[in-house]
Amino acid sequence: MLIWLKRGIAVLVLLALAASAVVYGILSLSLPALDGQGQSTALSAEVTLERDAIGQAVITAQNRQDAAFALGFAHGQDRFFQMDLLRRNAAGELSELFGEAALGLDKRLRFHRFRALSQRILQQLPVSEQHLLASYSQGVNEGQAQSGVQGFEYLLLGAEVRPWQPEDSLLVIFSMYLDLQESTLKRDESLILVESLLGEEMKHFIIQPSNYQAALDNSEVIKSDAKVPYLGDIAKYDSVTHIEELSIFGSNNWAVTGQHTKTGSAMLSDDMHLGLNTPAIWYRAQLNYDTAEGEVIQVSGVTLPGAPAVVVGSNSQVAWGFTNGYLDTADWIKLDPKADKTWQVTEQLNLPDGRSEAFTLTLSEYGPVKQIREEAYALSWVAHQDYAVNLGLLGLESAGTVDEALERAAQIAIPVQNMVVVDAQGNAAWYPTGAVPGRAIPSDTAVPSQAYSDNWQRNETHRPIVKNPAHGKIWTANSRVVSAPQHQRFGDGGYALGARAVQIRDRLMTQSQFDEADFMRMQLDNEARFLAPWHELLSTLLANQGDSYARDSGYLSDWQACACPESVGYTLVRRFRDHTLDLLFAPVEHTLQQVDGSLSPLKRYLEPAAWQLIHEQPAHWQQQYSDWDALLLAAYESAKTQLRETEGRDMAAWQWGRVNQLEVKHPFSRQIPLLSGLLDMPVVAGFGDSYMPAVQKPAFGASQRFIAQPGHLDKAIMSVAGGQSGHPLSPFYRAGFSAYAQGEAVPLLPGAINHRITFTPIN
């Protein structure tokens, strides 16, 4: 019996090894070639595509169109499936890959009809840009097909590859609109519900101005005397529901003019905060090409697979970076059922087995229509306009000064961004680039159709600029940047609370000279200034309970005032705040949930209202608790209960680095955990949080870290949260991630070249 058992185990081991060998063999076949010769009808002259030790693509061409082909080839080799998901996400076409499980998501996304809009915009682009997109697309398709074997993702899904089309590159930009501005739509929808269910007083109470304001002119939106609304019957609720805080898809950037550097060049820092997955969203590249005027361009930075431009980077004369602008770019238009015409269109959602499902959308002259509490509202959003997308970002590649960059930024059509740009002459500037609707009166809640402005059909041309302020410092971090008077014109599209911006501004103001190492320390700054009042509140609360919380108080005393990996005290304070907000606003959340709403899109606004409640302690917000200390203790005990359930009963294990550990996963491993070892990045102890420059959550944070002084790029830094390749057997799959996770300075410029493909034209 024992012999047969041993033989059985041996057979199983052999079968497992054989299966692994087969899988490995199939995966190996789909690895892209990194060296060799190629030809293409898309080219006008010879082009080289080289890669260094971490897989950074270095492209040398005689013109920009040929460079676009080679960049497309590299993207197609390394990132095609990622690109496919981006275009399908924007178009609402994921069901074709993932089947019925994606139908609900596709219906929500198809609401925007971005495929048809991309086709229309493509035809309106200048002919030169159409040709560039065509060349890029051909490069993508030739790069994807180069190995002759479909990527492992398509083999697992049993799906066929759909060729890349020029319109798909516009869809990739629309996918960024969804990431960066969909929270604006949700914010206004939540405010419509708050106002209609709980009144205007509650709306103003919830979104009262923050104590944390750091506009570039240091102007403040004055806090009105917001009254605590009376809760009445809504104070009765069944249970406390966690109000999920939506991630701020944004970033930090800042700059100093040449007076604050030893070189006399201005210096820029930029780290863009996005969801972190494998592969990373950005793709490192250096483009070398000649312009029609004979100028030699070399631009280094990160590209977005699916688009032919360098998004953030430097050409050694200027350097630029972005943070999400959060200006108000959307309004819900309340339709008059008697006066406003609507019509319906039928959309088809294709499934993998050849079937399709039809569903109906309602449209109006103001935009697509949605029912909110059984009333019809049309969405007027800048992303639905013809001026939403173009290739204007290409103009930054050849800008020689800040002034030239600002002039070209006025032609860029992307989701509105805080562009910070610096040059080798020591100049620094901020400008809100991208699509901004021309309508002059933004609204937090619904706009009657009678008040709709035709200026929605034009892009705003009159915008503020800040260049070389007297103190020589510029900063943005997704909170309000414009002056208080300008705020009335551009509105609030879901600004961050402002604590990050304040901390960055204050760091800049305490120092007069900076280098790259100083900026890197600021990017990794995890000091918990924002949570200090919550720490004081909790410490006092527990101290008043005698010895009952002696161990807790010990951890609070040693909390280190930072989101440090070993800090238990930080975890206690952070979770105490979360559960306090949940408990304080439970009556409001319960009311909204009755109509499928939530405070989630508004949770970032609740800080001032929460502290007003804690200080004033109104009895009608005390709910069922005997006093306010009892309410706050209940919130703290709720936080501890949750920590016991997720982290275990030993409080010593509640270290922030474990509770908030960074887990960068592949989309497939989230559904098939057995693939985790093959596809995911190593787990890293948490080192940051929200409300501080070092933004980090388990699957969210700085997608890259960029620091540069134009003219001195030998010291420039570009660290990316993942490797270059999406192929798990590629040497570039994880290359660079460890340095990113450890906060190391990875050079912007490519290293020694290890691989080269030479392309020649087919005449």
DODOKE-527396 format. One record per residue (C-alpha): x, y, z. Coordinates in pm, whole numbers, padded with zeros to 5 digits, always signed. Layout:
N
XYZ/...
//
This chain:
763
+00000+00000+00000/+00281+00238+00093/+00458+00162-00236/+00143+00244-00436/+00094+00564-00236/+00450+00671-00313/+00401+00587-00680/+00076+00786-00686/+00243+01089-00532/+00531+01056-00780/+00285+01046-01071/+00105+01356-00942/+00436+01540-00903/+00539+01441-01256/+00203+01552-01395/+00233+01884-01214/+00585+01931-01348/+00469+01839-01697/+00178+02082-01676/+00414+02354-01553/+00651+02278-01840/+00367+02303-02092/+00248+02633-01946/+00604+02764-01936/+00658+02652-02295/+00343+02823-02420/+00430+03141-02232/+00785+03132-02370/+00653+03118-02726/+00472+03449-02676/+00780+03635-02547/+00862+03926-02780/+01189+03940-02970/+01415+04214-02839/+01682+04200-03110/+01680+04167-03485/+01570+04330-03810/+01224+04441-03914/+01050+04605-04208/+00729+04803-04238/+00527+04991-04495/+00455+05252-04228/+00813+05387-04229/+00981+05652-04439/+01336+05589-04309/+01536+05358-04082/+01431+05345-03716/+01587+05173-03416/+01411+05046-03104/+01657+04978-02822/+01610+04869-02461/+01829+04907-02155/+01863+04680-01851/+01517+04765-01711/+01351+04756-02053/+01322+05131-02111/+01248+05186-02481/+01494+05412-02663/+01371+05510-03009/+01574+05686-03276/+01398+05806-03590/+01432+06073-03856/+01083+06213-03796/+00804+06206-03538/+00573+05984-03741/+00834+05708-03767/+00904+05747-03395/+00532+05692-03335/+00550+05364-03526/+00839+05238-03313/+00669+05346-02989/+00356+05165-03104/+00564+04855-03180/+00714+04862-02829/+00372+04913-02671/+00227+04632-02881/+00505+04395-02780/+00498+04473-02408/+00153+04602-02317/-00112+04507-02574/-00358+04342-02334/-00340+04642-02100/-00414+04871-02395/-00700+04646-02499/-00857+04678-02154/-00824+05057-02161/-00999+05097-02496/-01270+04844-02410/-01325+05008-02072/-01390+05348-02230/-01605+05202-02507/-01806+04970-02280/-01689+04660-02466/-01546+04443-02187/-01827+04184-02220/-01672+04070-02546/-01374+03947-02342/-01523+03859-02003/-01879+03759-02088/-02198+03824-01896/-02011+03917-01576/-01911+04246-01742/-02254+04338-01883/-02346+04566-01594/-02019+04757-01618/-02048+04785-01996/-02397+04931-01969/-02274+05193-01724/-01981+05284-01950/-02172+05268-02279/-02386+05549-02135/-02112+05787-02257/-02091+05646-02614/-01718+05716-02634/-01660+05484-02933/-01880+05697-03158/-01729+06017-03018/-01374+05892-03081/-01461+05812-03441/-01603+06159-03490/-01310+06339-03326/-01059+06136-03527/-01204+06273-03849/-01173+06628-03715/-00802+06603-03623/-00542+06763-03851/-00432+06530-04130/-00080+06515-03983/-00218+06384-03652/-00439+06132-03831/-00131+06002-04015/+00066+05985-03690/-00210+05781-03523/-00225+05552-03825/+00151+05495-03807/+00134+05434-03432/-00153+05187-03480/+00036+04993-03744/+00332+04975-03508/+00107+04843-03231/-00038+04569-03452/+00298+04463-03591/+00450+04459-03243/+00164+04255-03103/+00182+04002-03388/+00562+03979-03388/+00594+03665-03171/+00333+03479-03376/+00159+03354-03059/-00125+03530-02878/-00051+03664-02532/-00130+03439-02235/-00423+03661-02140/-00605+03576-02463/-00519+03207-02430/-00671+03202-02080/-00982+03386-02198/-01013+03191-02521/-01045+03524-02703/-00913+03658-03030/-00702+03970-03059/-00879+04265-03218/-00639+04486-03419/-00563+04832-03288/-00727+05122-03470/-00639+05496-03465/-00966+05577-03283/-00859+05339-03004/-00584+05580-02899/-00852+05842-02836/-01049+05586-02636/-00744+05537-02412/-00758+05908-02328/-01131+05877-02261/-01049+05593-02023/-00842+05847-01829/-01144+06080-01827/-01337+05804-01651/-01060+05756-01396/-00999+06124-01333/-01343+06285-01358/-01609+06021-01293/-01600+06119-00925/-01716+06467-01032/-02033+06316-01177/-02090+06108-00863/-02025+06406-00636/-02294+06618-00798/-02538+06327-00809/-02490+06272-00434/-02545+06642-00366/-02867+06635-00567/-02988+06355-00339/-02872+06529-00020/-03048+06850-00115/-03369+06683-00228/-03393+06446+00072/-03239+06648+00355/-03247+07009+00242/-03009+07282+00138/-02890+07339+00495/-02757+06983+00512/-02586+07021+00175/-02402+07336+00287/-02310+07174+00619/-02154+06873+00445/-01952+07065+00185/-01852+07367+00393/-01503+07501+00306/-01207+07312+00443/-00970+07443+00708/-00693+07315+00480/-00651+07561+00195/-00334+07616-00007/-00416+07808-00324/-00113+07945-00503/-00207+08298-00399/-00287+08175-00044/-00641+08316-00076/-00909+08145+00130/-01270+08067+00062/-01425+08212+00374/-01617+07970+00590/-01975+08074+00636/-02145+08011+00968/-02276+07668+00872/-02545+07561+01115/-02567+07203+01233/-02889+07076+01070/-03156+06916+01283/-03167+06540+01214/-03526+06476+01315/-03659+06132+01226/-03353+06034+01019/-03157+05990+01344/-03319+05646+01363/-03133+05383+01162/-03080+05008+01172/-02701+04973+01153/-02385+05166+01078/-02258+05117+00724/-01898+05193+00634/-01886+05497+00407/-01622+05401+00153/-01394+05692+00070/-01330+05714-00303/-00962+05740-00394/-00840+06077-00517/-00714+06004-00867/-00475+06290-00867/-00116+06357-00779/+00137+06588-00621/+00358+06826-00810/+00565+07123-00713/+00853+07330-00846/+01107+07591-00746/+01259+07854-00968/+01631+07878-01038/+01692+08104-00738/+01642+07795-00519/+01886+07556-00692/+02264+07554-00720/+02248+07513-01098/+02016+07807-01167/+01777+07574-01346/+01426+07541-01211/+01337+07200-01067/+01015+06999-01088/+00868+06712-00886/+00568+06510-01006/+00409+06189-00876/+00075+06083-01022/-00163+05892-00792/-00358+05613-00960/-00468+05258-00902/-00165+05028-00891/-00183+04708-01093/+00044+04478-01286/+00159+04584-01536/+00213+04944-01429/+00006+05202-01610/+00311+05393-01739/+00574+05286-01991/+00919+05442-01986/+01052+05570-02319/+01302+05807-02474/+01223+05944-02820/+01499+06081-03044/+01387+06236-03373/+01431+06532-03607/+01168+06798-03667/+01075+06932-04011/+01283+07242-03924/+01591+07028-03865/+01584+07048-03486/+01699+06737-03299/+01457+06636-03023/+01534+06406-02734/+01251+06362-02486/+01258+06119-02193/+00971+06026-01966/+00668+05803-01935/+00409+05720-02197/+00059+05578-02164/+00038+05252-02363/-00223+05312-02629/-00124+05675-02694/+00176+05805-02894/+00287+06090-02663/+00528+06134-02373/+00289+06227-02091/+00535+06345-01825/+00902+06408-01884/+01173+06641-02009/+01353+06734-02330/+01640+06887-02128/+01515+07238-02201/+01182+07210-02022/+01027+06953-01787/+00657+06912-01716/+00422+06717-01495/+00053+06701-01406/-00192+06665-01122/-00564+06619-01172/-00726+06963-01181/-01071+06886-01030/-01228+07197-01181/-01603+07154-01226/-01640+07001-01573/-01987+06848-01547/-02346+06948-01471/-02660+06740-01436/-02937+06914-01632/-03286+06863-01493/-03518+06801-01786/-03862+06949-01825/-04080+06655-01937/-04309+06893-02127/-04046+07103-02305/-03730+06892-02345/-03714+06639-02624/-03551+06302-02562/-03497+06002-02790/-03368+05651-02758/-03090+05455-02925/-03020+05083-02906/-02670+04962-02819/-02543+04608-02876/-02314+04440-02623/-02124+04151-02780/-02046+03834-02584/-01759+03587-02642/-01984+03314-02780/-02113+03533-03063/-02434+03633-02887/-02517+03993-02815/-02744+04174-02575/-02930+04489-02671/-03009+04768-02432/-03155+05114-02472/-03006+05453-02393/-03201+05774-02365/-03041+06086-02513/-03115+06457-02517/-02964+06770-02668/-02781+06825-02338/-02632+06475-02312/-02727+06118-02215/-03017+06086-01970/-03037+05914-01631/-03321+05874-01385/-03249+06013-01037/-03537+05955-00796/-03769+05893-01092/-03688+06227-01253/-03490+06269-01574/-03150+06437-01569/-02913+06480-01863/-02538+06472-01811/-02353+06762-01968/-01987+06668-01930/-01682+06809-02099/-01577+06455-02198/-01882+06439-02428/-01766+06742-02628/-01570+06737-02953/-01293+06945-02792/-01232+06684-02519/-00941+06501-02686/-00659+06575-02927/-00283+06519-02966/-00183+06864-02840/+00038+06701-02576/+00291+06632-02852/+00370+07004-02865/+00545+06996-02526/+00814+06764-02665/+00977+07046-02864/+00911+07341-02630/+01230+07530-02547/+01109+07756-02266/+00831+07783-02011/+00664+08048-02228/+00662+07816-02529/+00524+07533-02317/+00245+07757-02184/+00154+07865-02537/+00131+07502-02651/-00052+07392-02336/-00343+07611-02445/-00396+07368-02735/-00394+07047-02528/-00720+06852-02496/-00707+06600-02210/-00889+06579-01873/-00809+06918-01718/-00477+06906-01534/-00262+07129-01319/+00040+07150-01546/+00359+07261-01374/+00644+07333-01614/+01002+07447-01555/+01292+07536-01783/+01671+07547-01786/+01665+07929-01758/+01516+07900-01409/+01149+07974-01486/+00855+07786-01336/+00483+07814-01405/+00141+07662-01338/-00142+07643-01591/-00474+07450-01597/-00439+07268-01928/-00697+07044-02091/-01066+07070-02169/-01267+07318-01958/-01626+07402-02054/-01694+07760-02156/-02006+07787-01941/-01929+08043-01673/-02154+07939-01383/-02075+07591-01247/-02325+07425-01016/-02296+07174-00731/-02646+07044-00795/-02882+07015-01089/-02925+07297-01341/-03272+07355-01487/-03273+07296-01861/-03394+07653-01910/-03062+07774-01765/-02845+07556-01989/-02564+07753-02155/-02463+07705-02517/-02109+07786-02403/-02081+07416-02317/-01992+07374-02685/-01670+07575-02658/-01347+07525-02470/-01258+07799-02222/-00975+08020-02350/-00939+08264-02059/-00749+08082-01787/-00527+08184-01496/-00149+08146-01508/+00102+08168-01225/+00460+08219-01342/+00768+08289-01128/+00592+08397-00806/+00799+08624-00583/+00886+08342-00342/+00983+08118-00636/+00770+07818-00535/+00469+07643-00693/+00266+07349-00561/-00050+07157-00647/-00207+06848-00491/-00566+06817-00623/-00713+07079-00392/-00805+07431-00501/-00518+07604-00683/-00704+07903-00832/-00772+08218-00632/-01090+08252-00429/-01252+08483-00692/-01152+08245-00975/-01307+07961-00776/-01649+08115-00842/-01585+08082-01215/-01426+07735-01231/-01610+07561-00948/-01537+07251-00744/-01524+06921-00930/-01437+06715-00624/-01129+06879-00477/-00908+06696-00230/-00943+06813+00129/-00622+07018+00103/-00408+06865+00379/-00153+06732+00130/-00120+07066-00044/-00076+07247+00288/+00196+07006+00398/+00380+07039+00066/+00355+07418+00068/+00481+07437+00426/+00775+07207+00347/+00870+07427+00054/+00849+07744+00259/+01083+07620+00531/+01377+07571+00294/+01559+07800+00051/+01782+07564-00149/+01682+07228-00298/+01829+06941-00494/+01687+06612-00622/+01741+06436-00289/+01540+06706-00109/+01250+06662-00350/+01263+06284-00311/+01235+06319+00067/+00930+06538+00016/+00770+06280-00213/+00817+06018+00060/+00701+06247+00343/+00461+06044+00558/+00438+06275+00860/+00083+06258+01000/+00017+06629+01046/-00346+06592+00941/-00419+06322+01199/-00258+06509+01492/-00593+06653+01617/-00751+06307+01594/-00459+06163+01789/-00510+06424+02060/-00885+06358+02071/-00842+05982+02102/-00559+06007+02356/-00768+06234+02580/-01077+06016+02539/-00893+05699+02645/-00705+05871+02929/-01042+05968+03078/-01138+05600+03100/-00886+05519+03374/-00674+05206+03324/-00918+05036+03088/-00720+05141+02785/-00367+05150+02925/-00221+04935+02647/-00396+05140+02379/-00265+05460+02534/+00086+05319+02528/+00066+05264+02154/-00079+05612+02107/+00209+05765+02301/+00452+05588+02069/+00261+05652+01743/+00561+05837+01591/+00328+06090+01423/+00378+05921+01088/+00235+05649+00868/+00540+05444+00957/+00534+05067+00891/+00592+04968+01256/+00341+05210+01412/+00041+05053+01586/-00064+05389+01725/-00104+05531+01377/-00337+05245+01284/-00550+05312+01592/-00584+05683+01515/-00652+05630+01145/-00922+05372+01201/-01072+05574+01487/-01124+05865+01248/-01279+05640+00982/-01527+05484+01222/-01609+05815+01385/-01711+05958+01048/-01915+05644+00976/-02097+05674+01308/-02151+06050+01303/-02302+06046+00954/-02479+05710+00976/-02826+05873+00972/-02742+06063+00654/-02585+05759+00488/-02883+05542+00579/-03121+05797+00425/-02924+05814+00100/-02896+05438+00072/-03275+05411+00067/-03259+05563-00284/-02936+05385-00391/-02722+05684-00297/-02424+05725-00065/-02199+05980+00102/-01896+05801-00046/-01833+06065-00318/-01856+06332-00046/-01659+06168+00237/-01350+06378+00166/-01558+06686+00254/-01678+06567+00595/-01378+06676+00805/-01497+07032+00889/-01852+06913+00961/-01723+06630+01181/-01516+06864+01395/-01806+07108+01422/-02017+06825+01562/-01742+06712+01802/-01694+07066+01935/-02060+07167+01955/-02191+06821+02057/-02556+06880+01957/-02787+06642+02139/-02988+06553+01828/-02670+06414+01660/-02583+06212+01970/-02813+05936+01846/-02876+05656+02099/-02564+05722+02310/-02572+05862+02662/-02319+06133+02587/-02061+06228+02326/-01777+06041+02496/-01990+05728+02472/-02044+05791+02100/-01672+05839+02034/-01583+05532+02242/-01833+05331+02040/-01658+05443+01722/-01320+05341+01865/-01449+05000+01977/-01598+04948+01631/-01257+05021+01480/-01091+04768+01713/-01354+04504+01635/-01283+04540+01266/-00908+04519+01324/-00951+04200+01527/-01150+04047+01242/-00899+04138+00972/-00563+04142+01153/-00611+03906+01450/-00665+03964+01819/-00305+04058+01904/-00289+04438+01901/+00087+04424+01844/+00013+04287+01494/-00186+04596+01400/+00119+04771+01261/+00039+05015+00984/+00283+04847+00747/+00078+04527+00773/-00269+04682+00785/-00192+04900+00482/+00053+04676+00298/+00109+04747-00070/-00027+04467-00288/+00023+04533-00659/-00169+04260-00837/-00252+04149-01189/-00623+04161-01282/-00619+03784-01341/-00473+03696-01000/-00752+03892-00830/-00992+03637-00983/-00758+03334-00981/-00540+03356-00665/-00333+03055-00776/-00174+03284-01036/-00054+03530-00774/+00300+03393-00749/+00344+03418-01125/+00175+03752-01189/+00187+03977-00880/+00457+04207-00749/+00608+04125-00407/+00401+04246-00110/+00555+04554+00055/+00496+04691+00405/+00276+05001+00396/+00470+05327+00409/+00215+05604+00344/-00153+05697+00354/-00400+05965+00241/-00371+06330+00352/+00009+06335+00331/+00254+06363+00038/+00341+05991+00053/+00004+05871-00073/-00028+05492-00050/-00307+05240-00004/-00299+04865-00069/-00358+04907-00444/-00328+05282-00490/-00059+05545-00474/+00218+05719-00665/+00225+05546-01002/+00560+05709-01074/+00801+05955-00913/+00965+06214-01138/+01218+06482-01043/+01413+06688-01297/+01615+07003-01354/+01620+07077-01730/+01977+07093-01852/+02089+06858-01575/+01903+06538-01655/+02200+06324-01551/+02061+06367-01198/+01693+06335-01293/+01477+06061-01137/+01194+05851-01278/+01075+05562-01062/+00774+05360-01183/+00551+05129-00977/+00619+04823-01188/+00815+04680-01478/+00805+04761-01847/+00666+04434-01977/+00327+04273-01922/+00472+03926-01992/+00545+03737-01666/+00850+03560-01814/+01007+03880-01941/+01318+04002-01757/+01144+04342-01751/+00823+04222-01581/+00931+04324-01230/+01239+04531-01315/+01229+04859-01124/+00953+04768-00880/+01184+04692-00588/+01357+05029-00625/+01018+05202-00636/+00896+05018-00325/+01212+05106-00132/+01195+05472-00232/+01517+05461-00433/+01613+05714-00699/+01595+05544-01040/+01758+05751-01319/+01532+05912-01578/+01781+05865-01861/+01830+05517-02006/+02131+05308-01910/+02357+05095-02129/+02173+04947-02426/+02127+04569-02414/+01889+04506-02705/+01829+04657-03048/+01576+04612-03328/+01640+04796-03655/+01346+04868-03885/+01373+04965-04248/+01096+05092-04477/+00929+04879-04744/+00901+05106-05043/
//
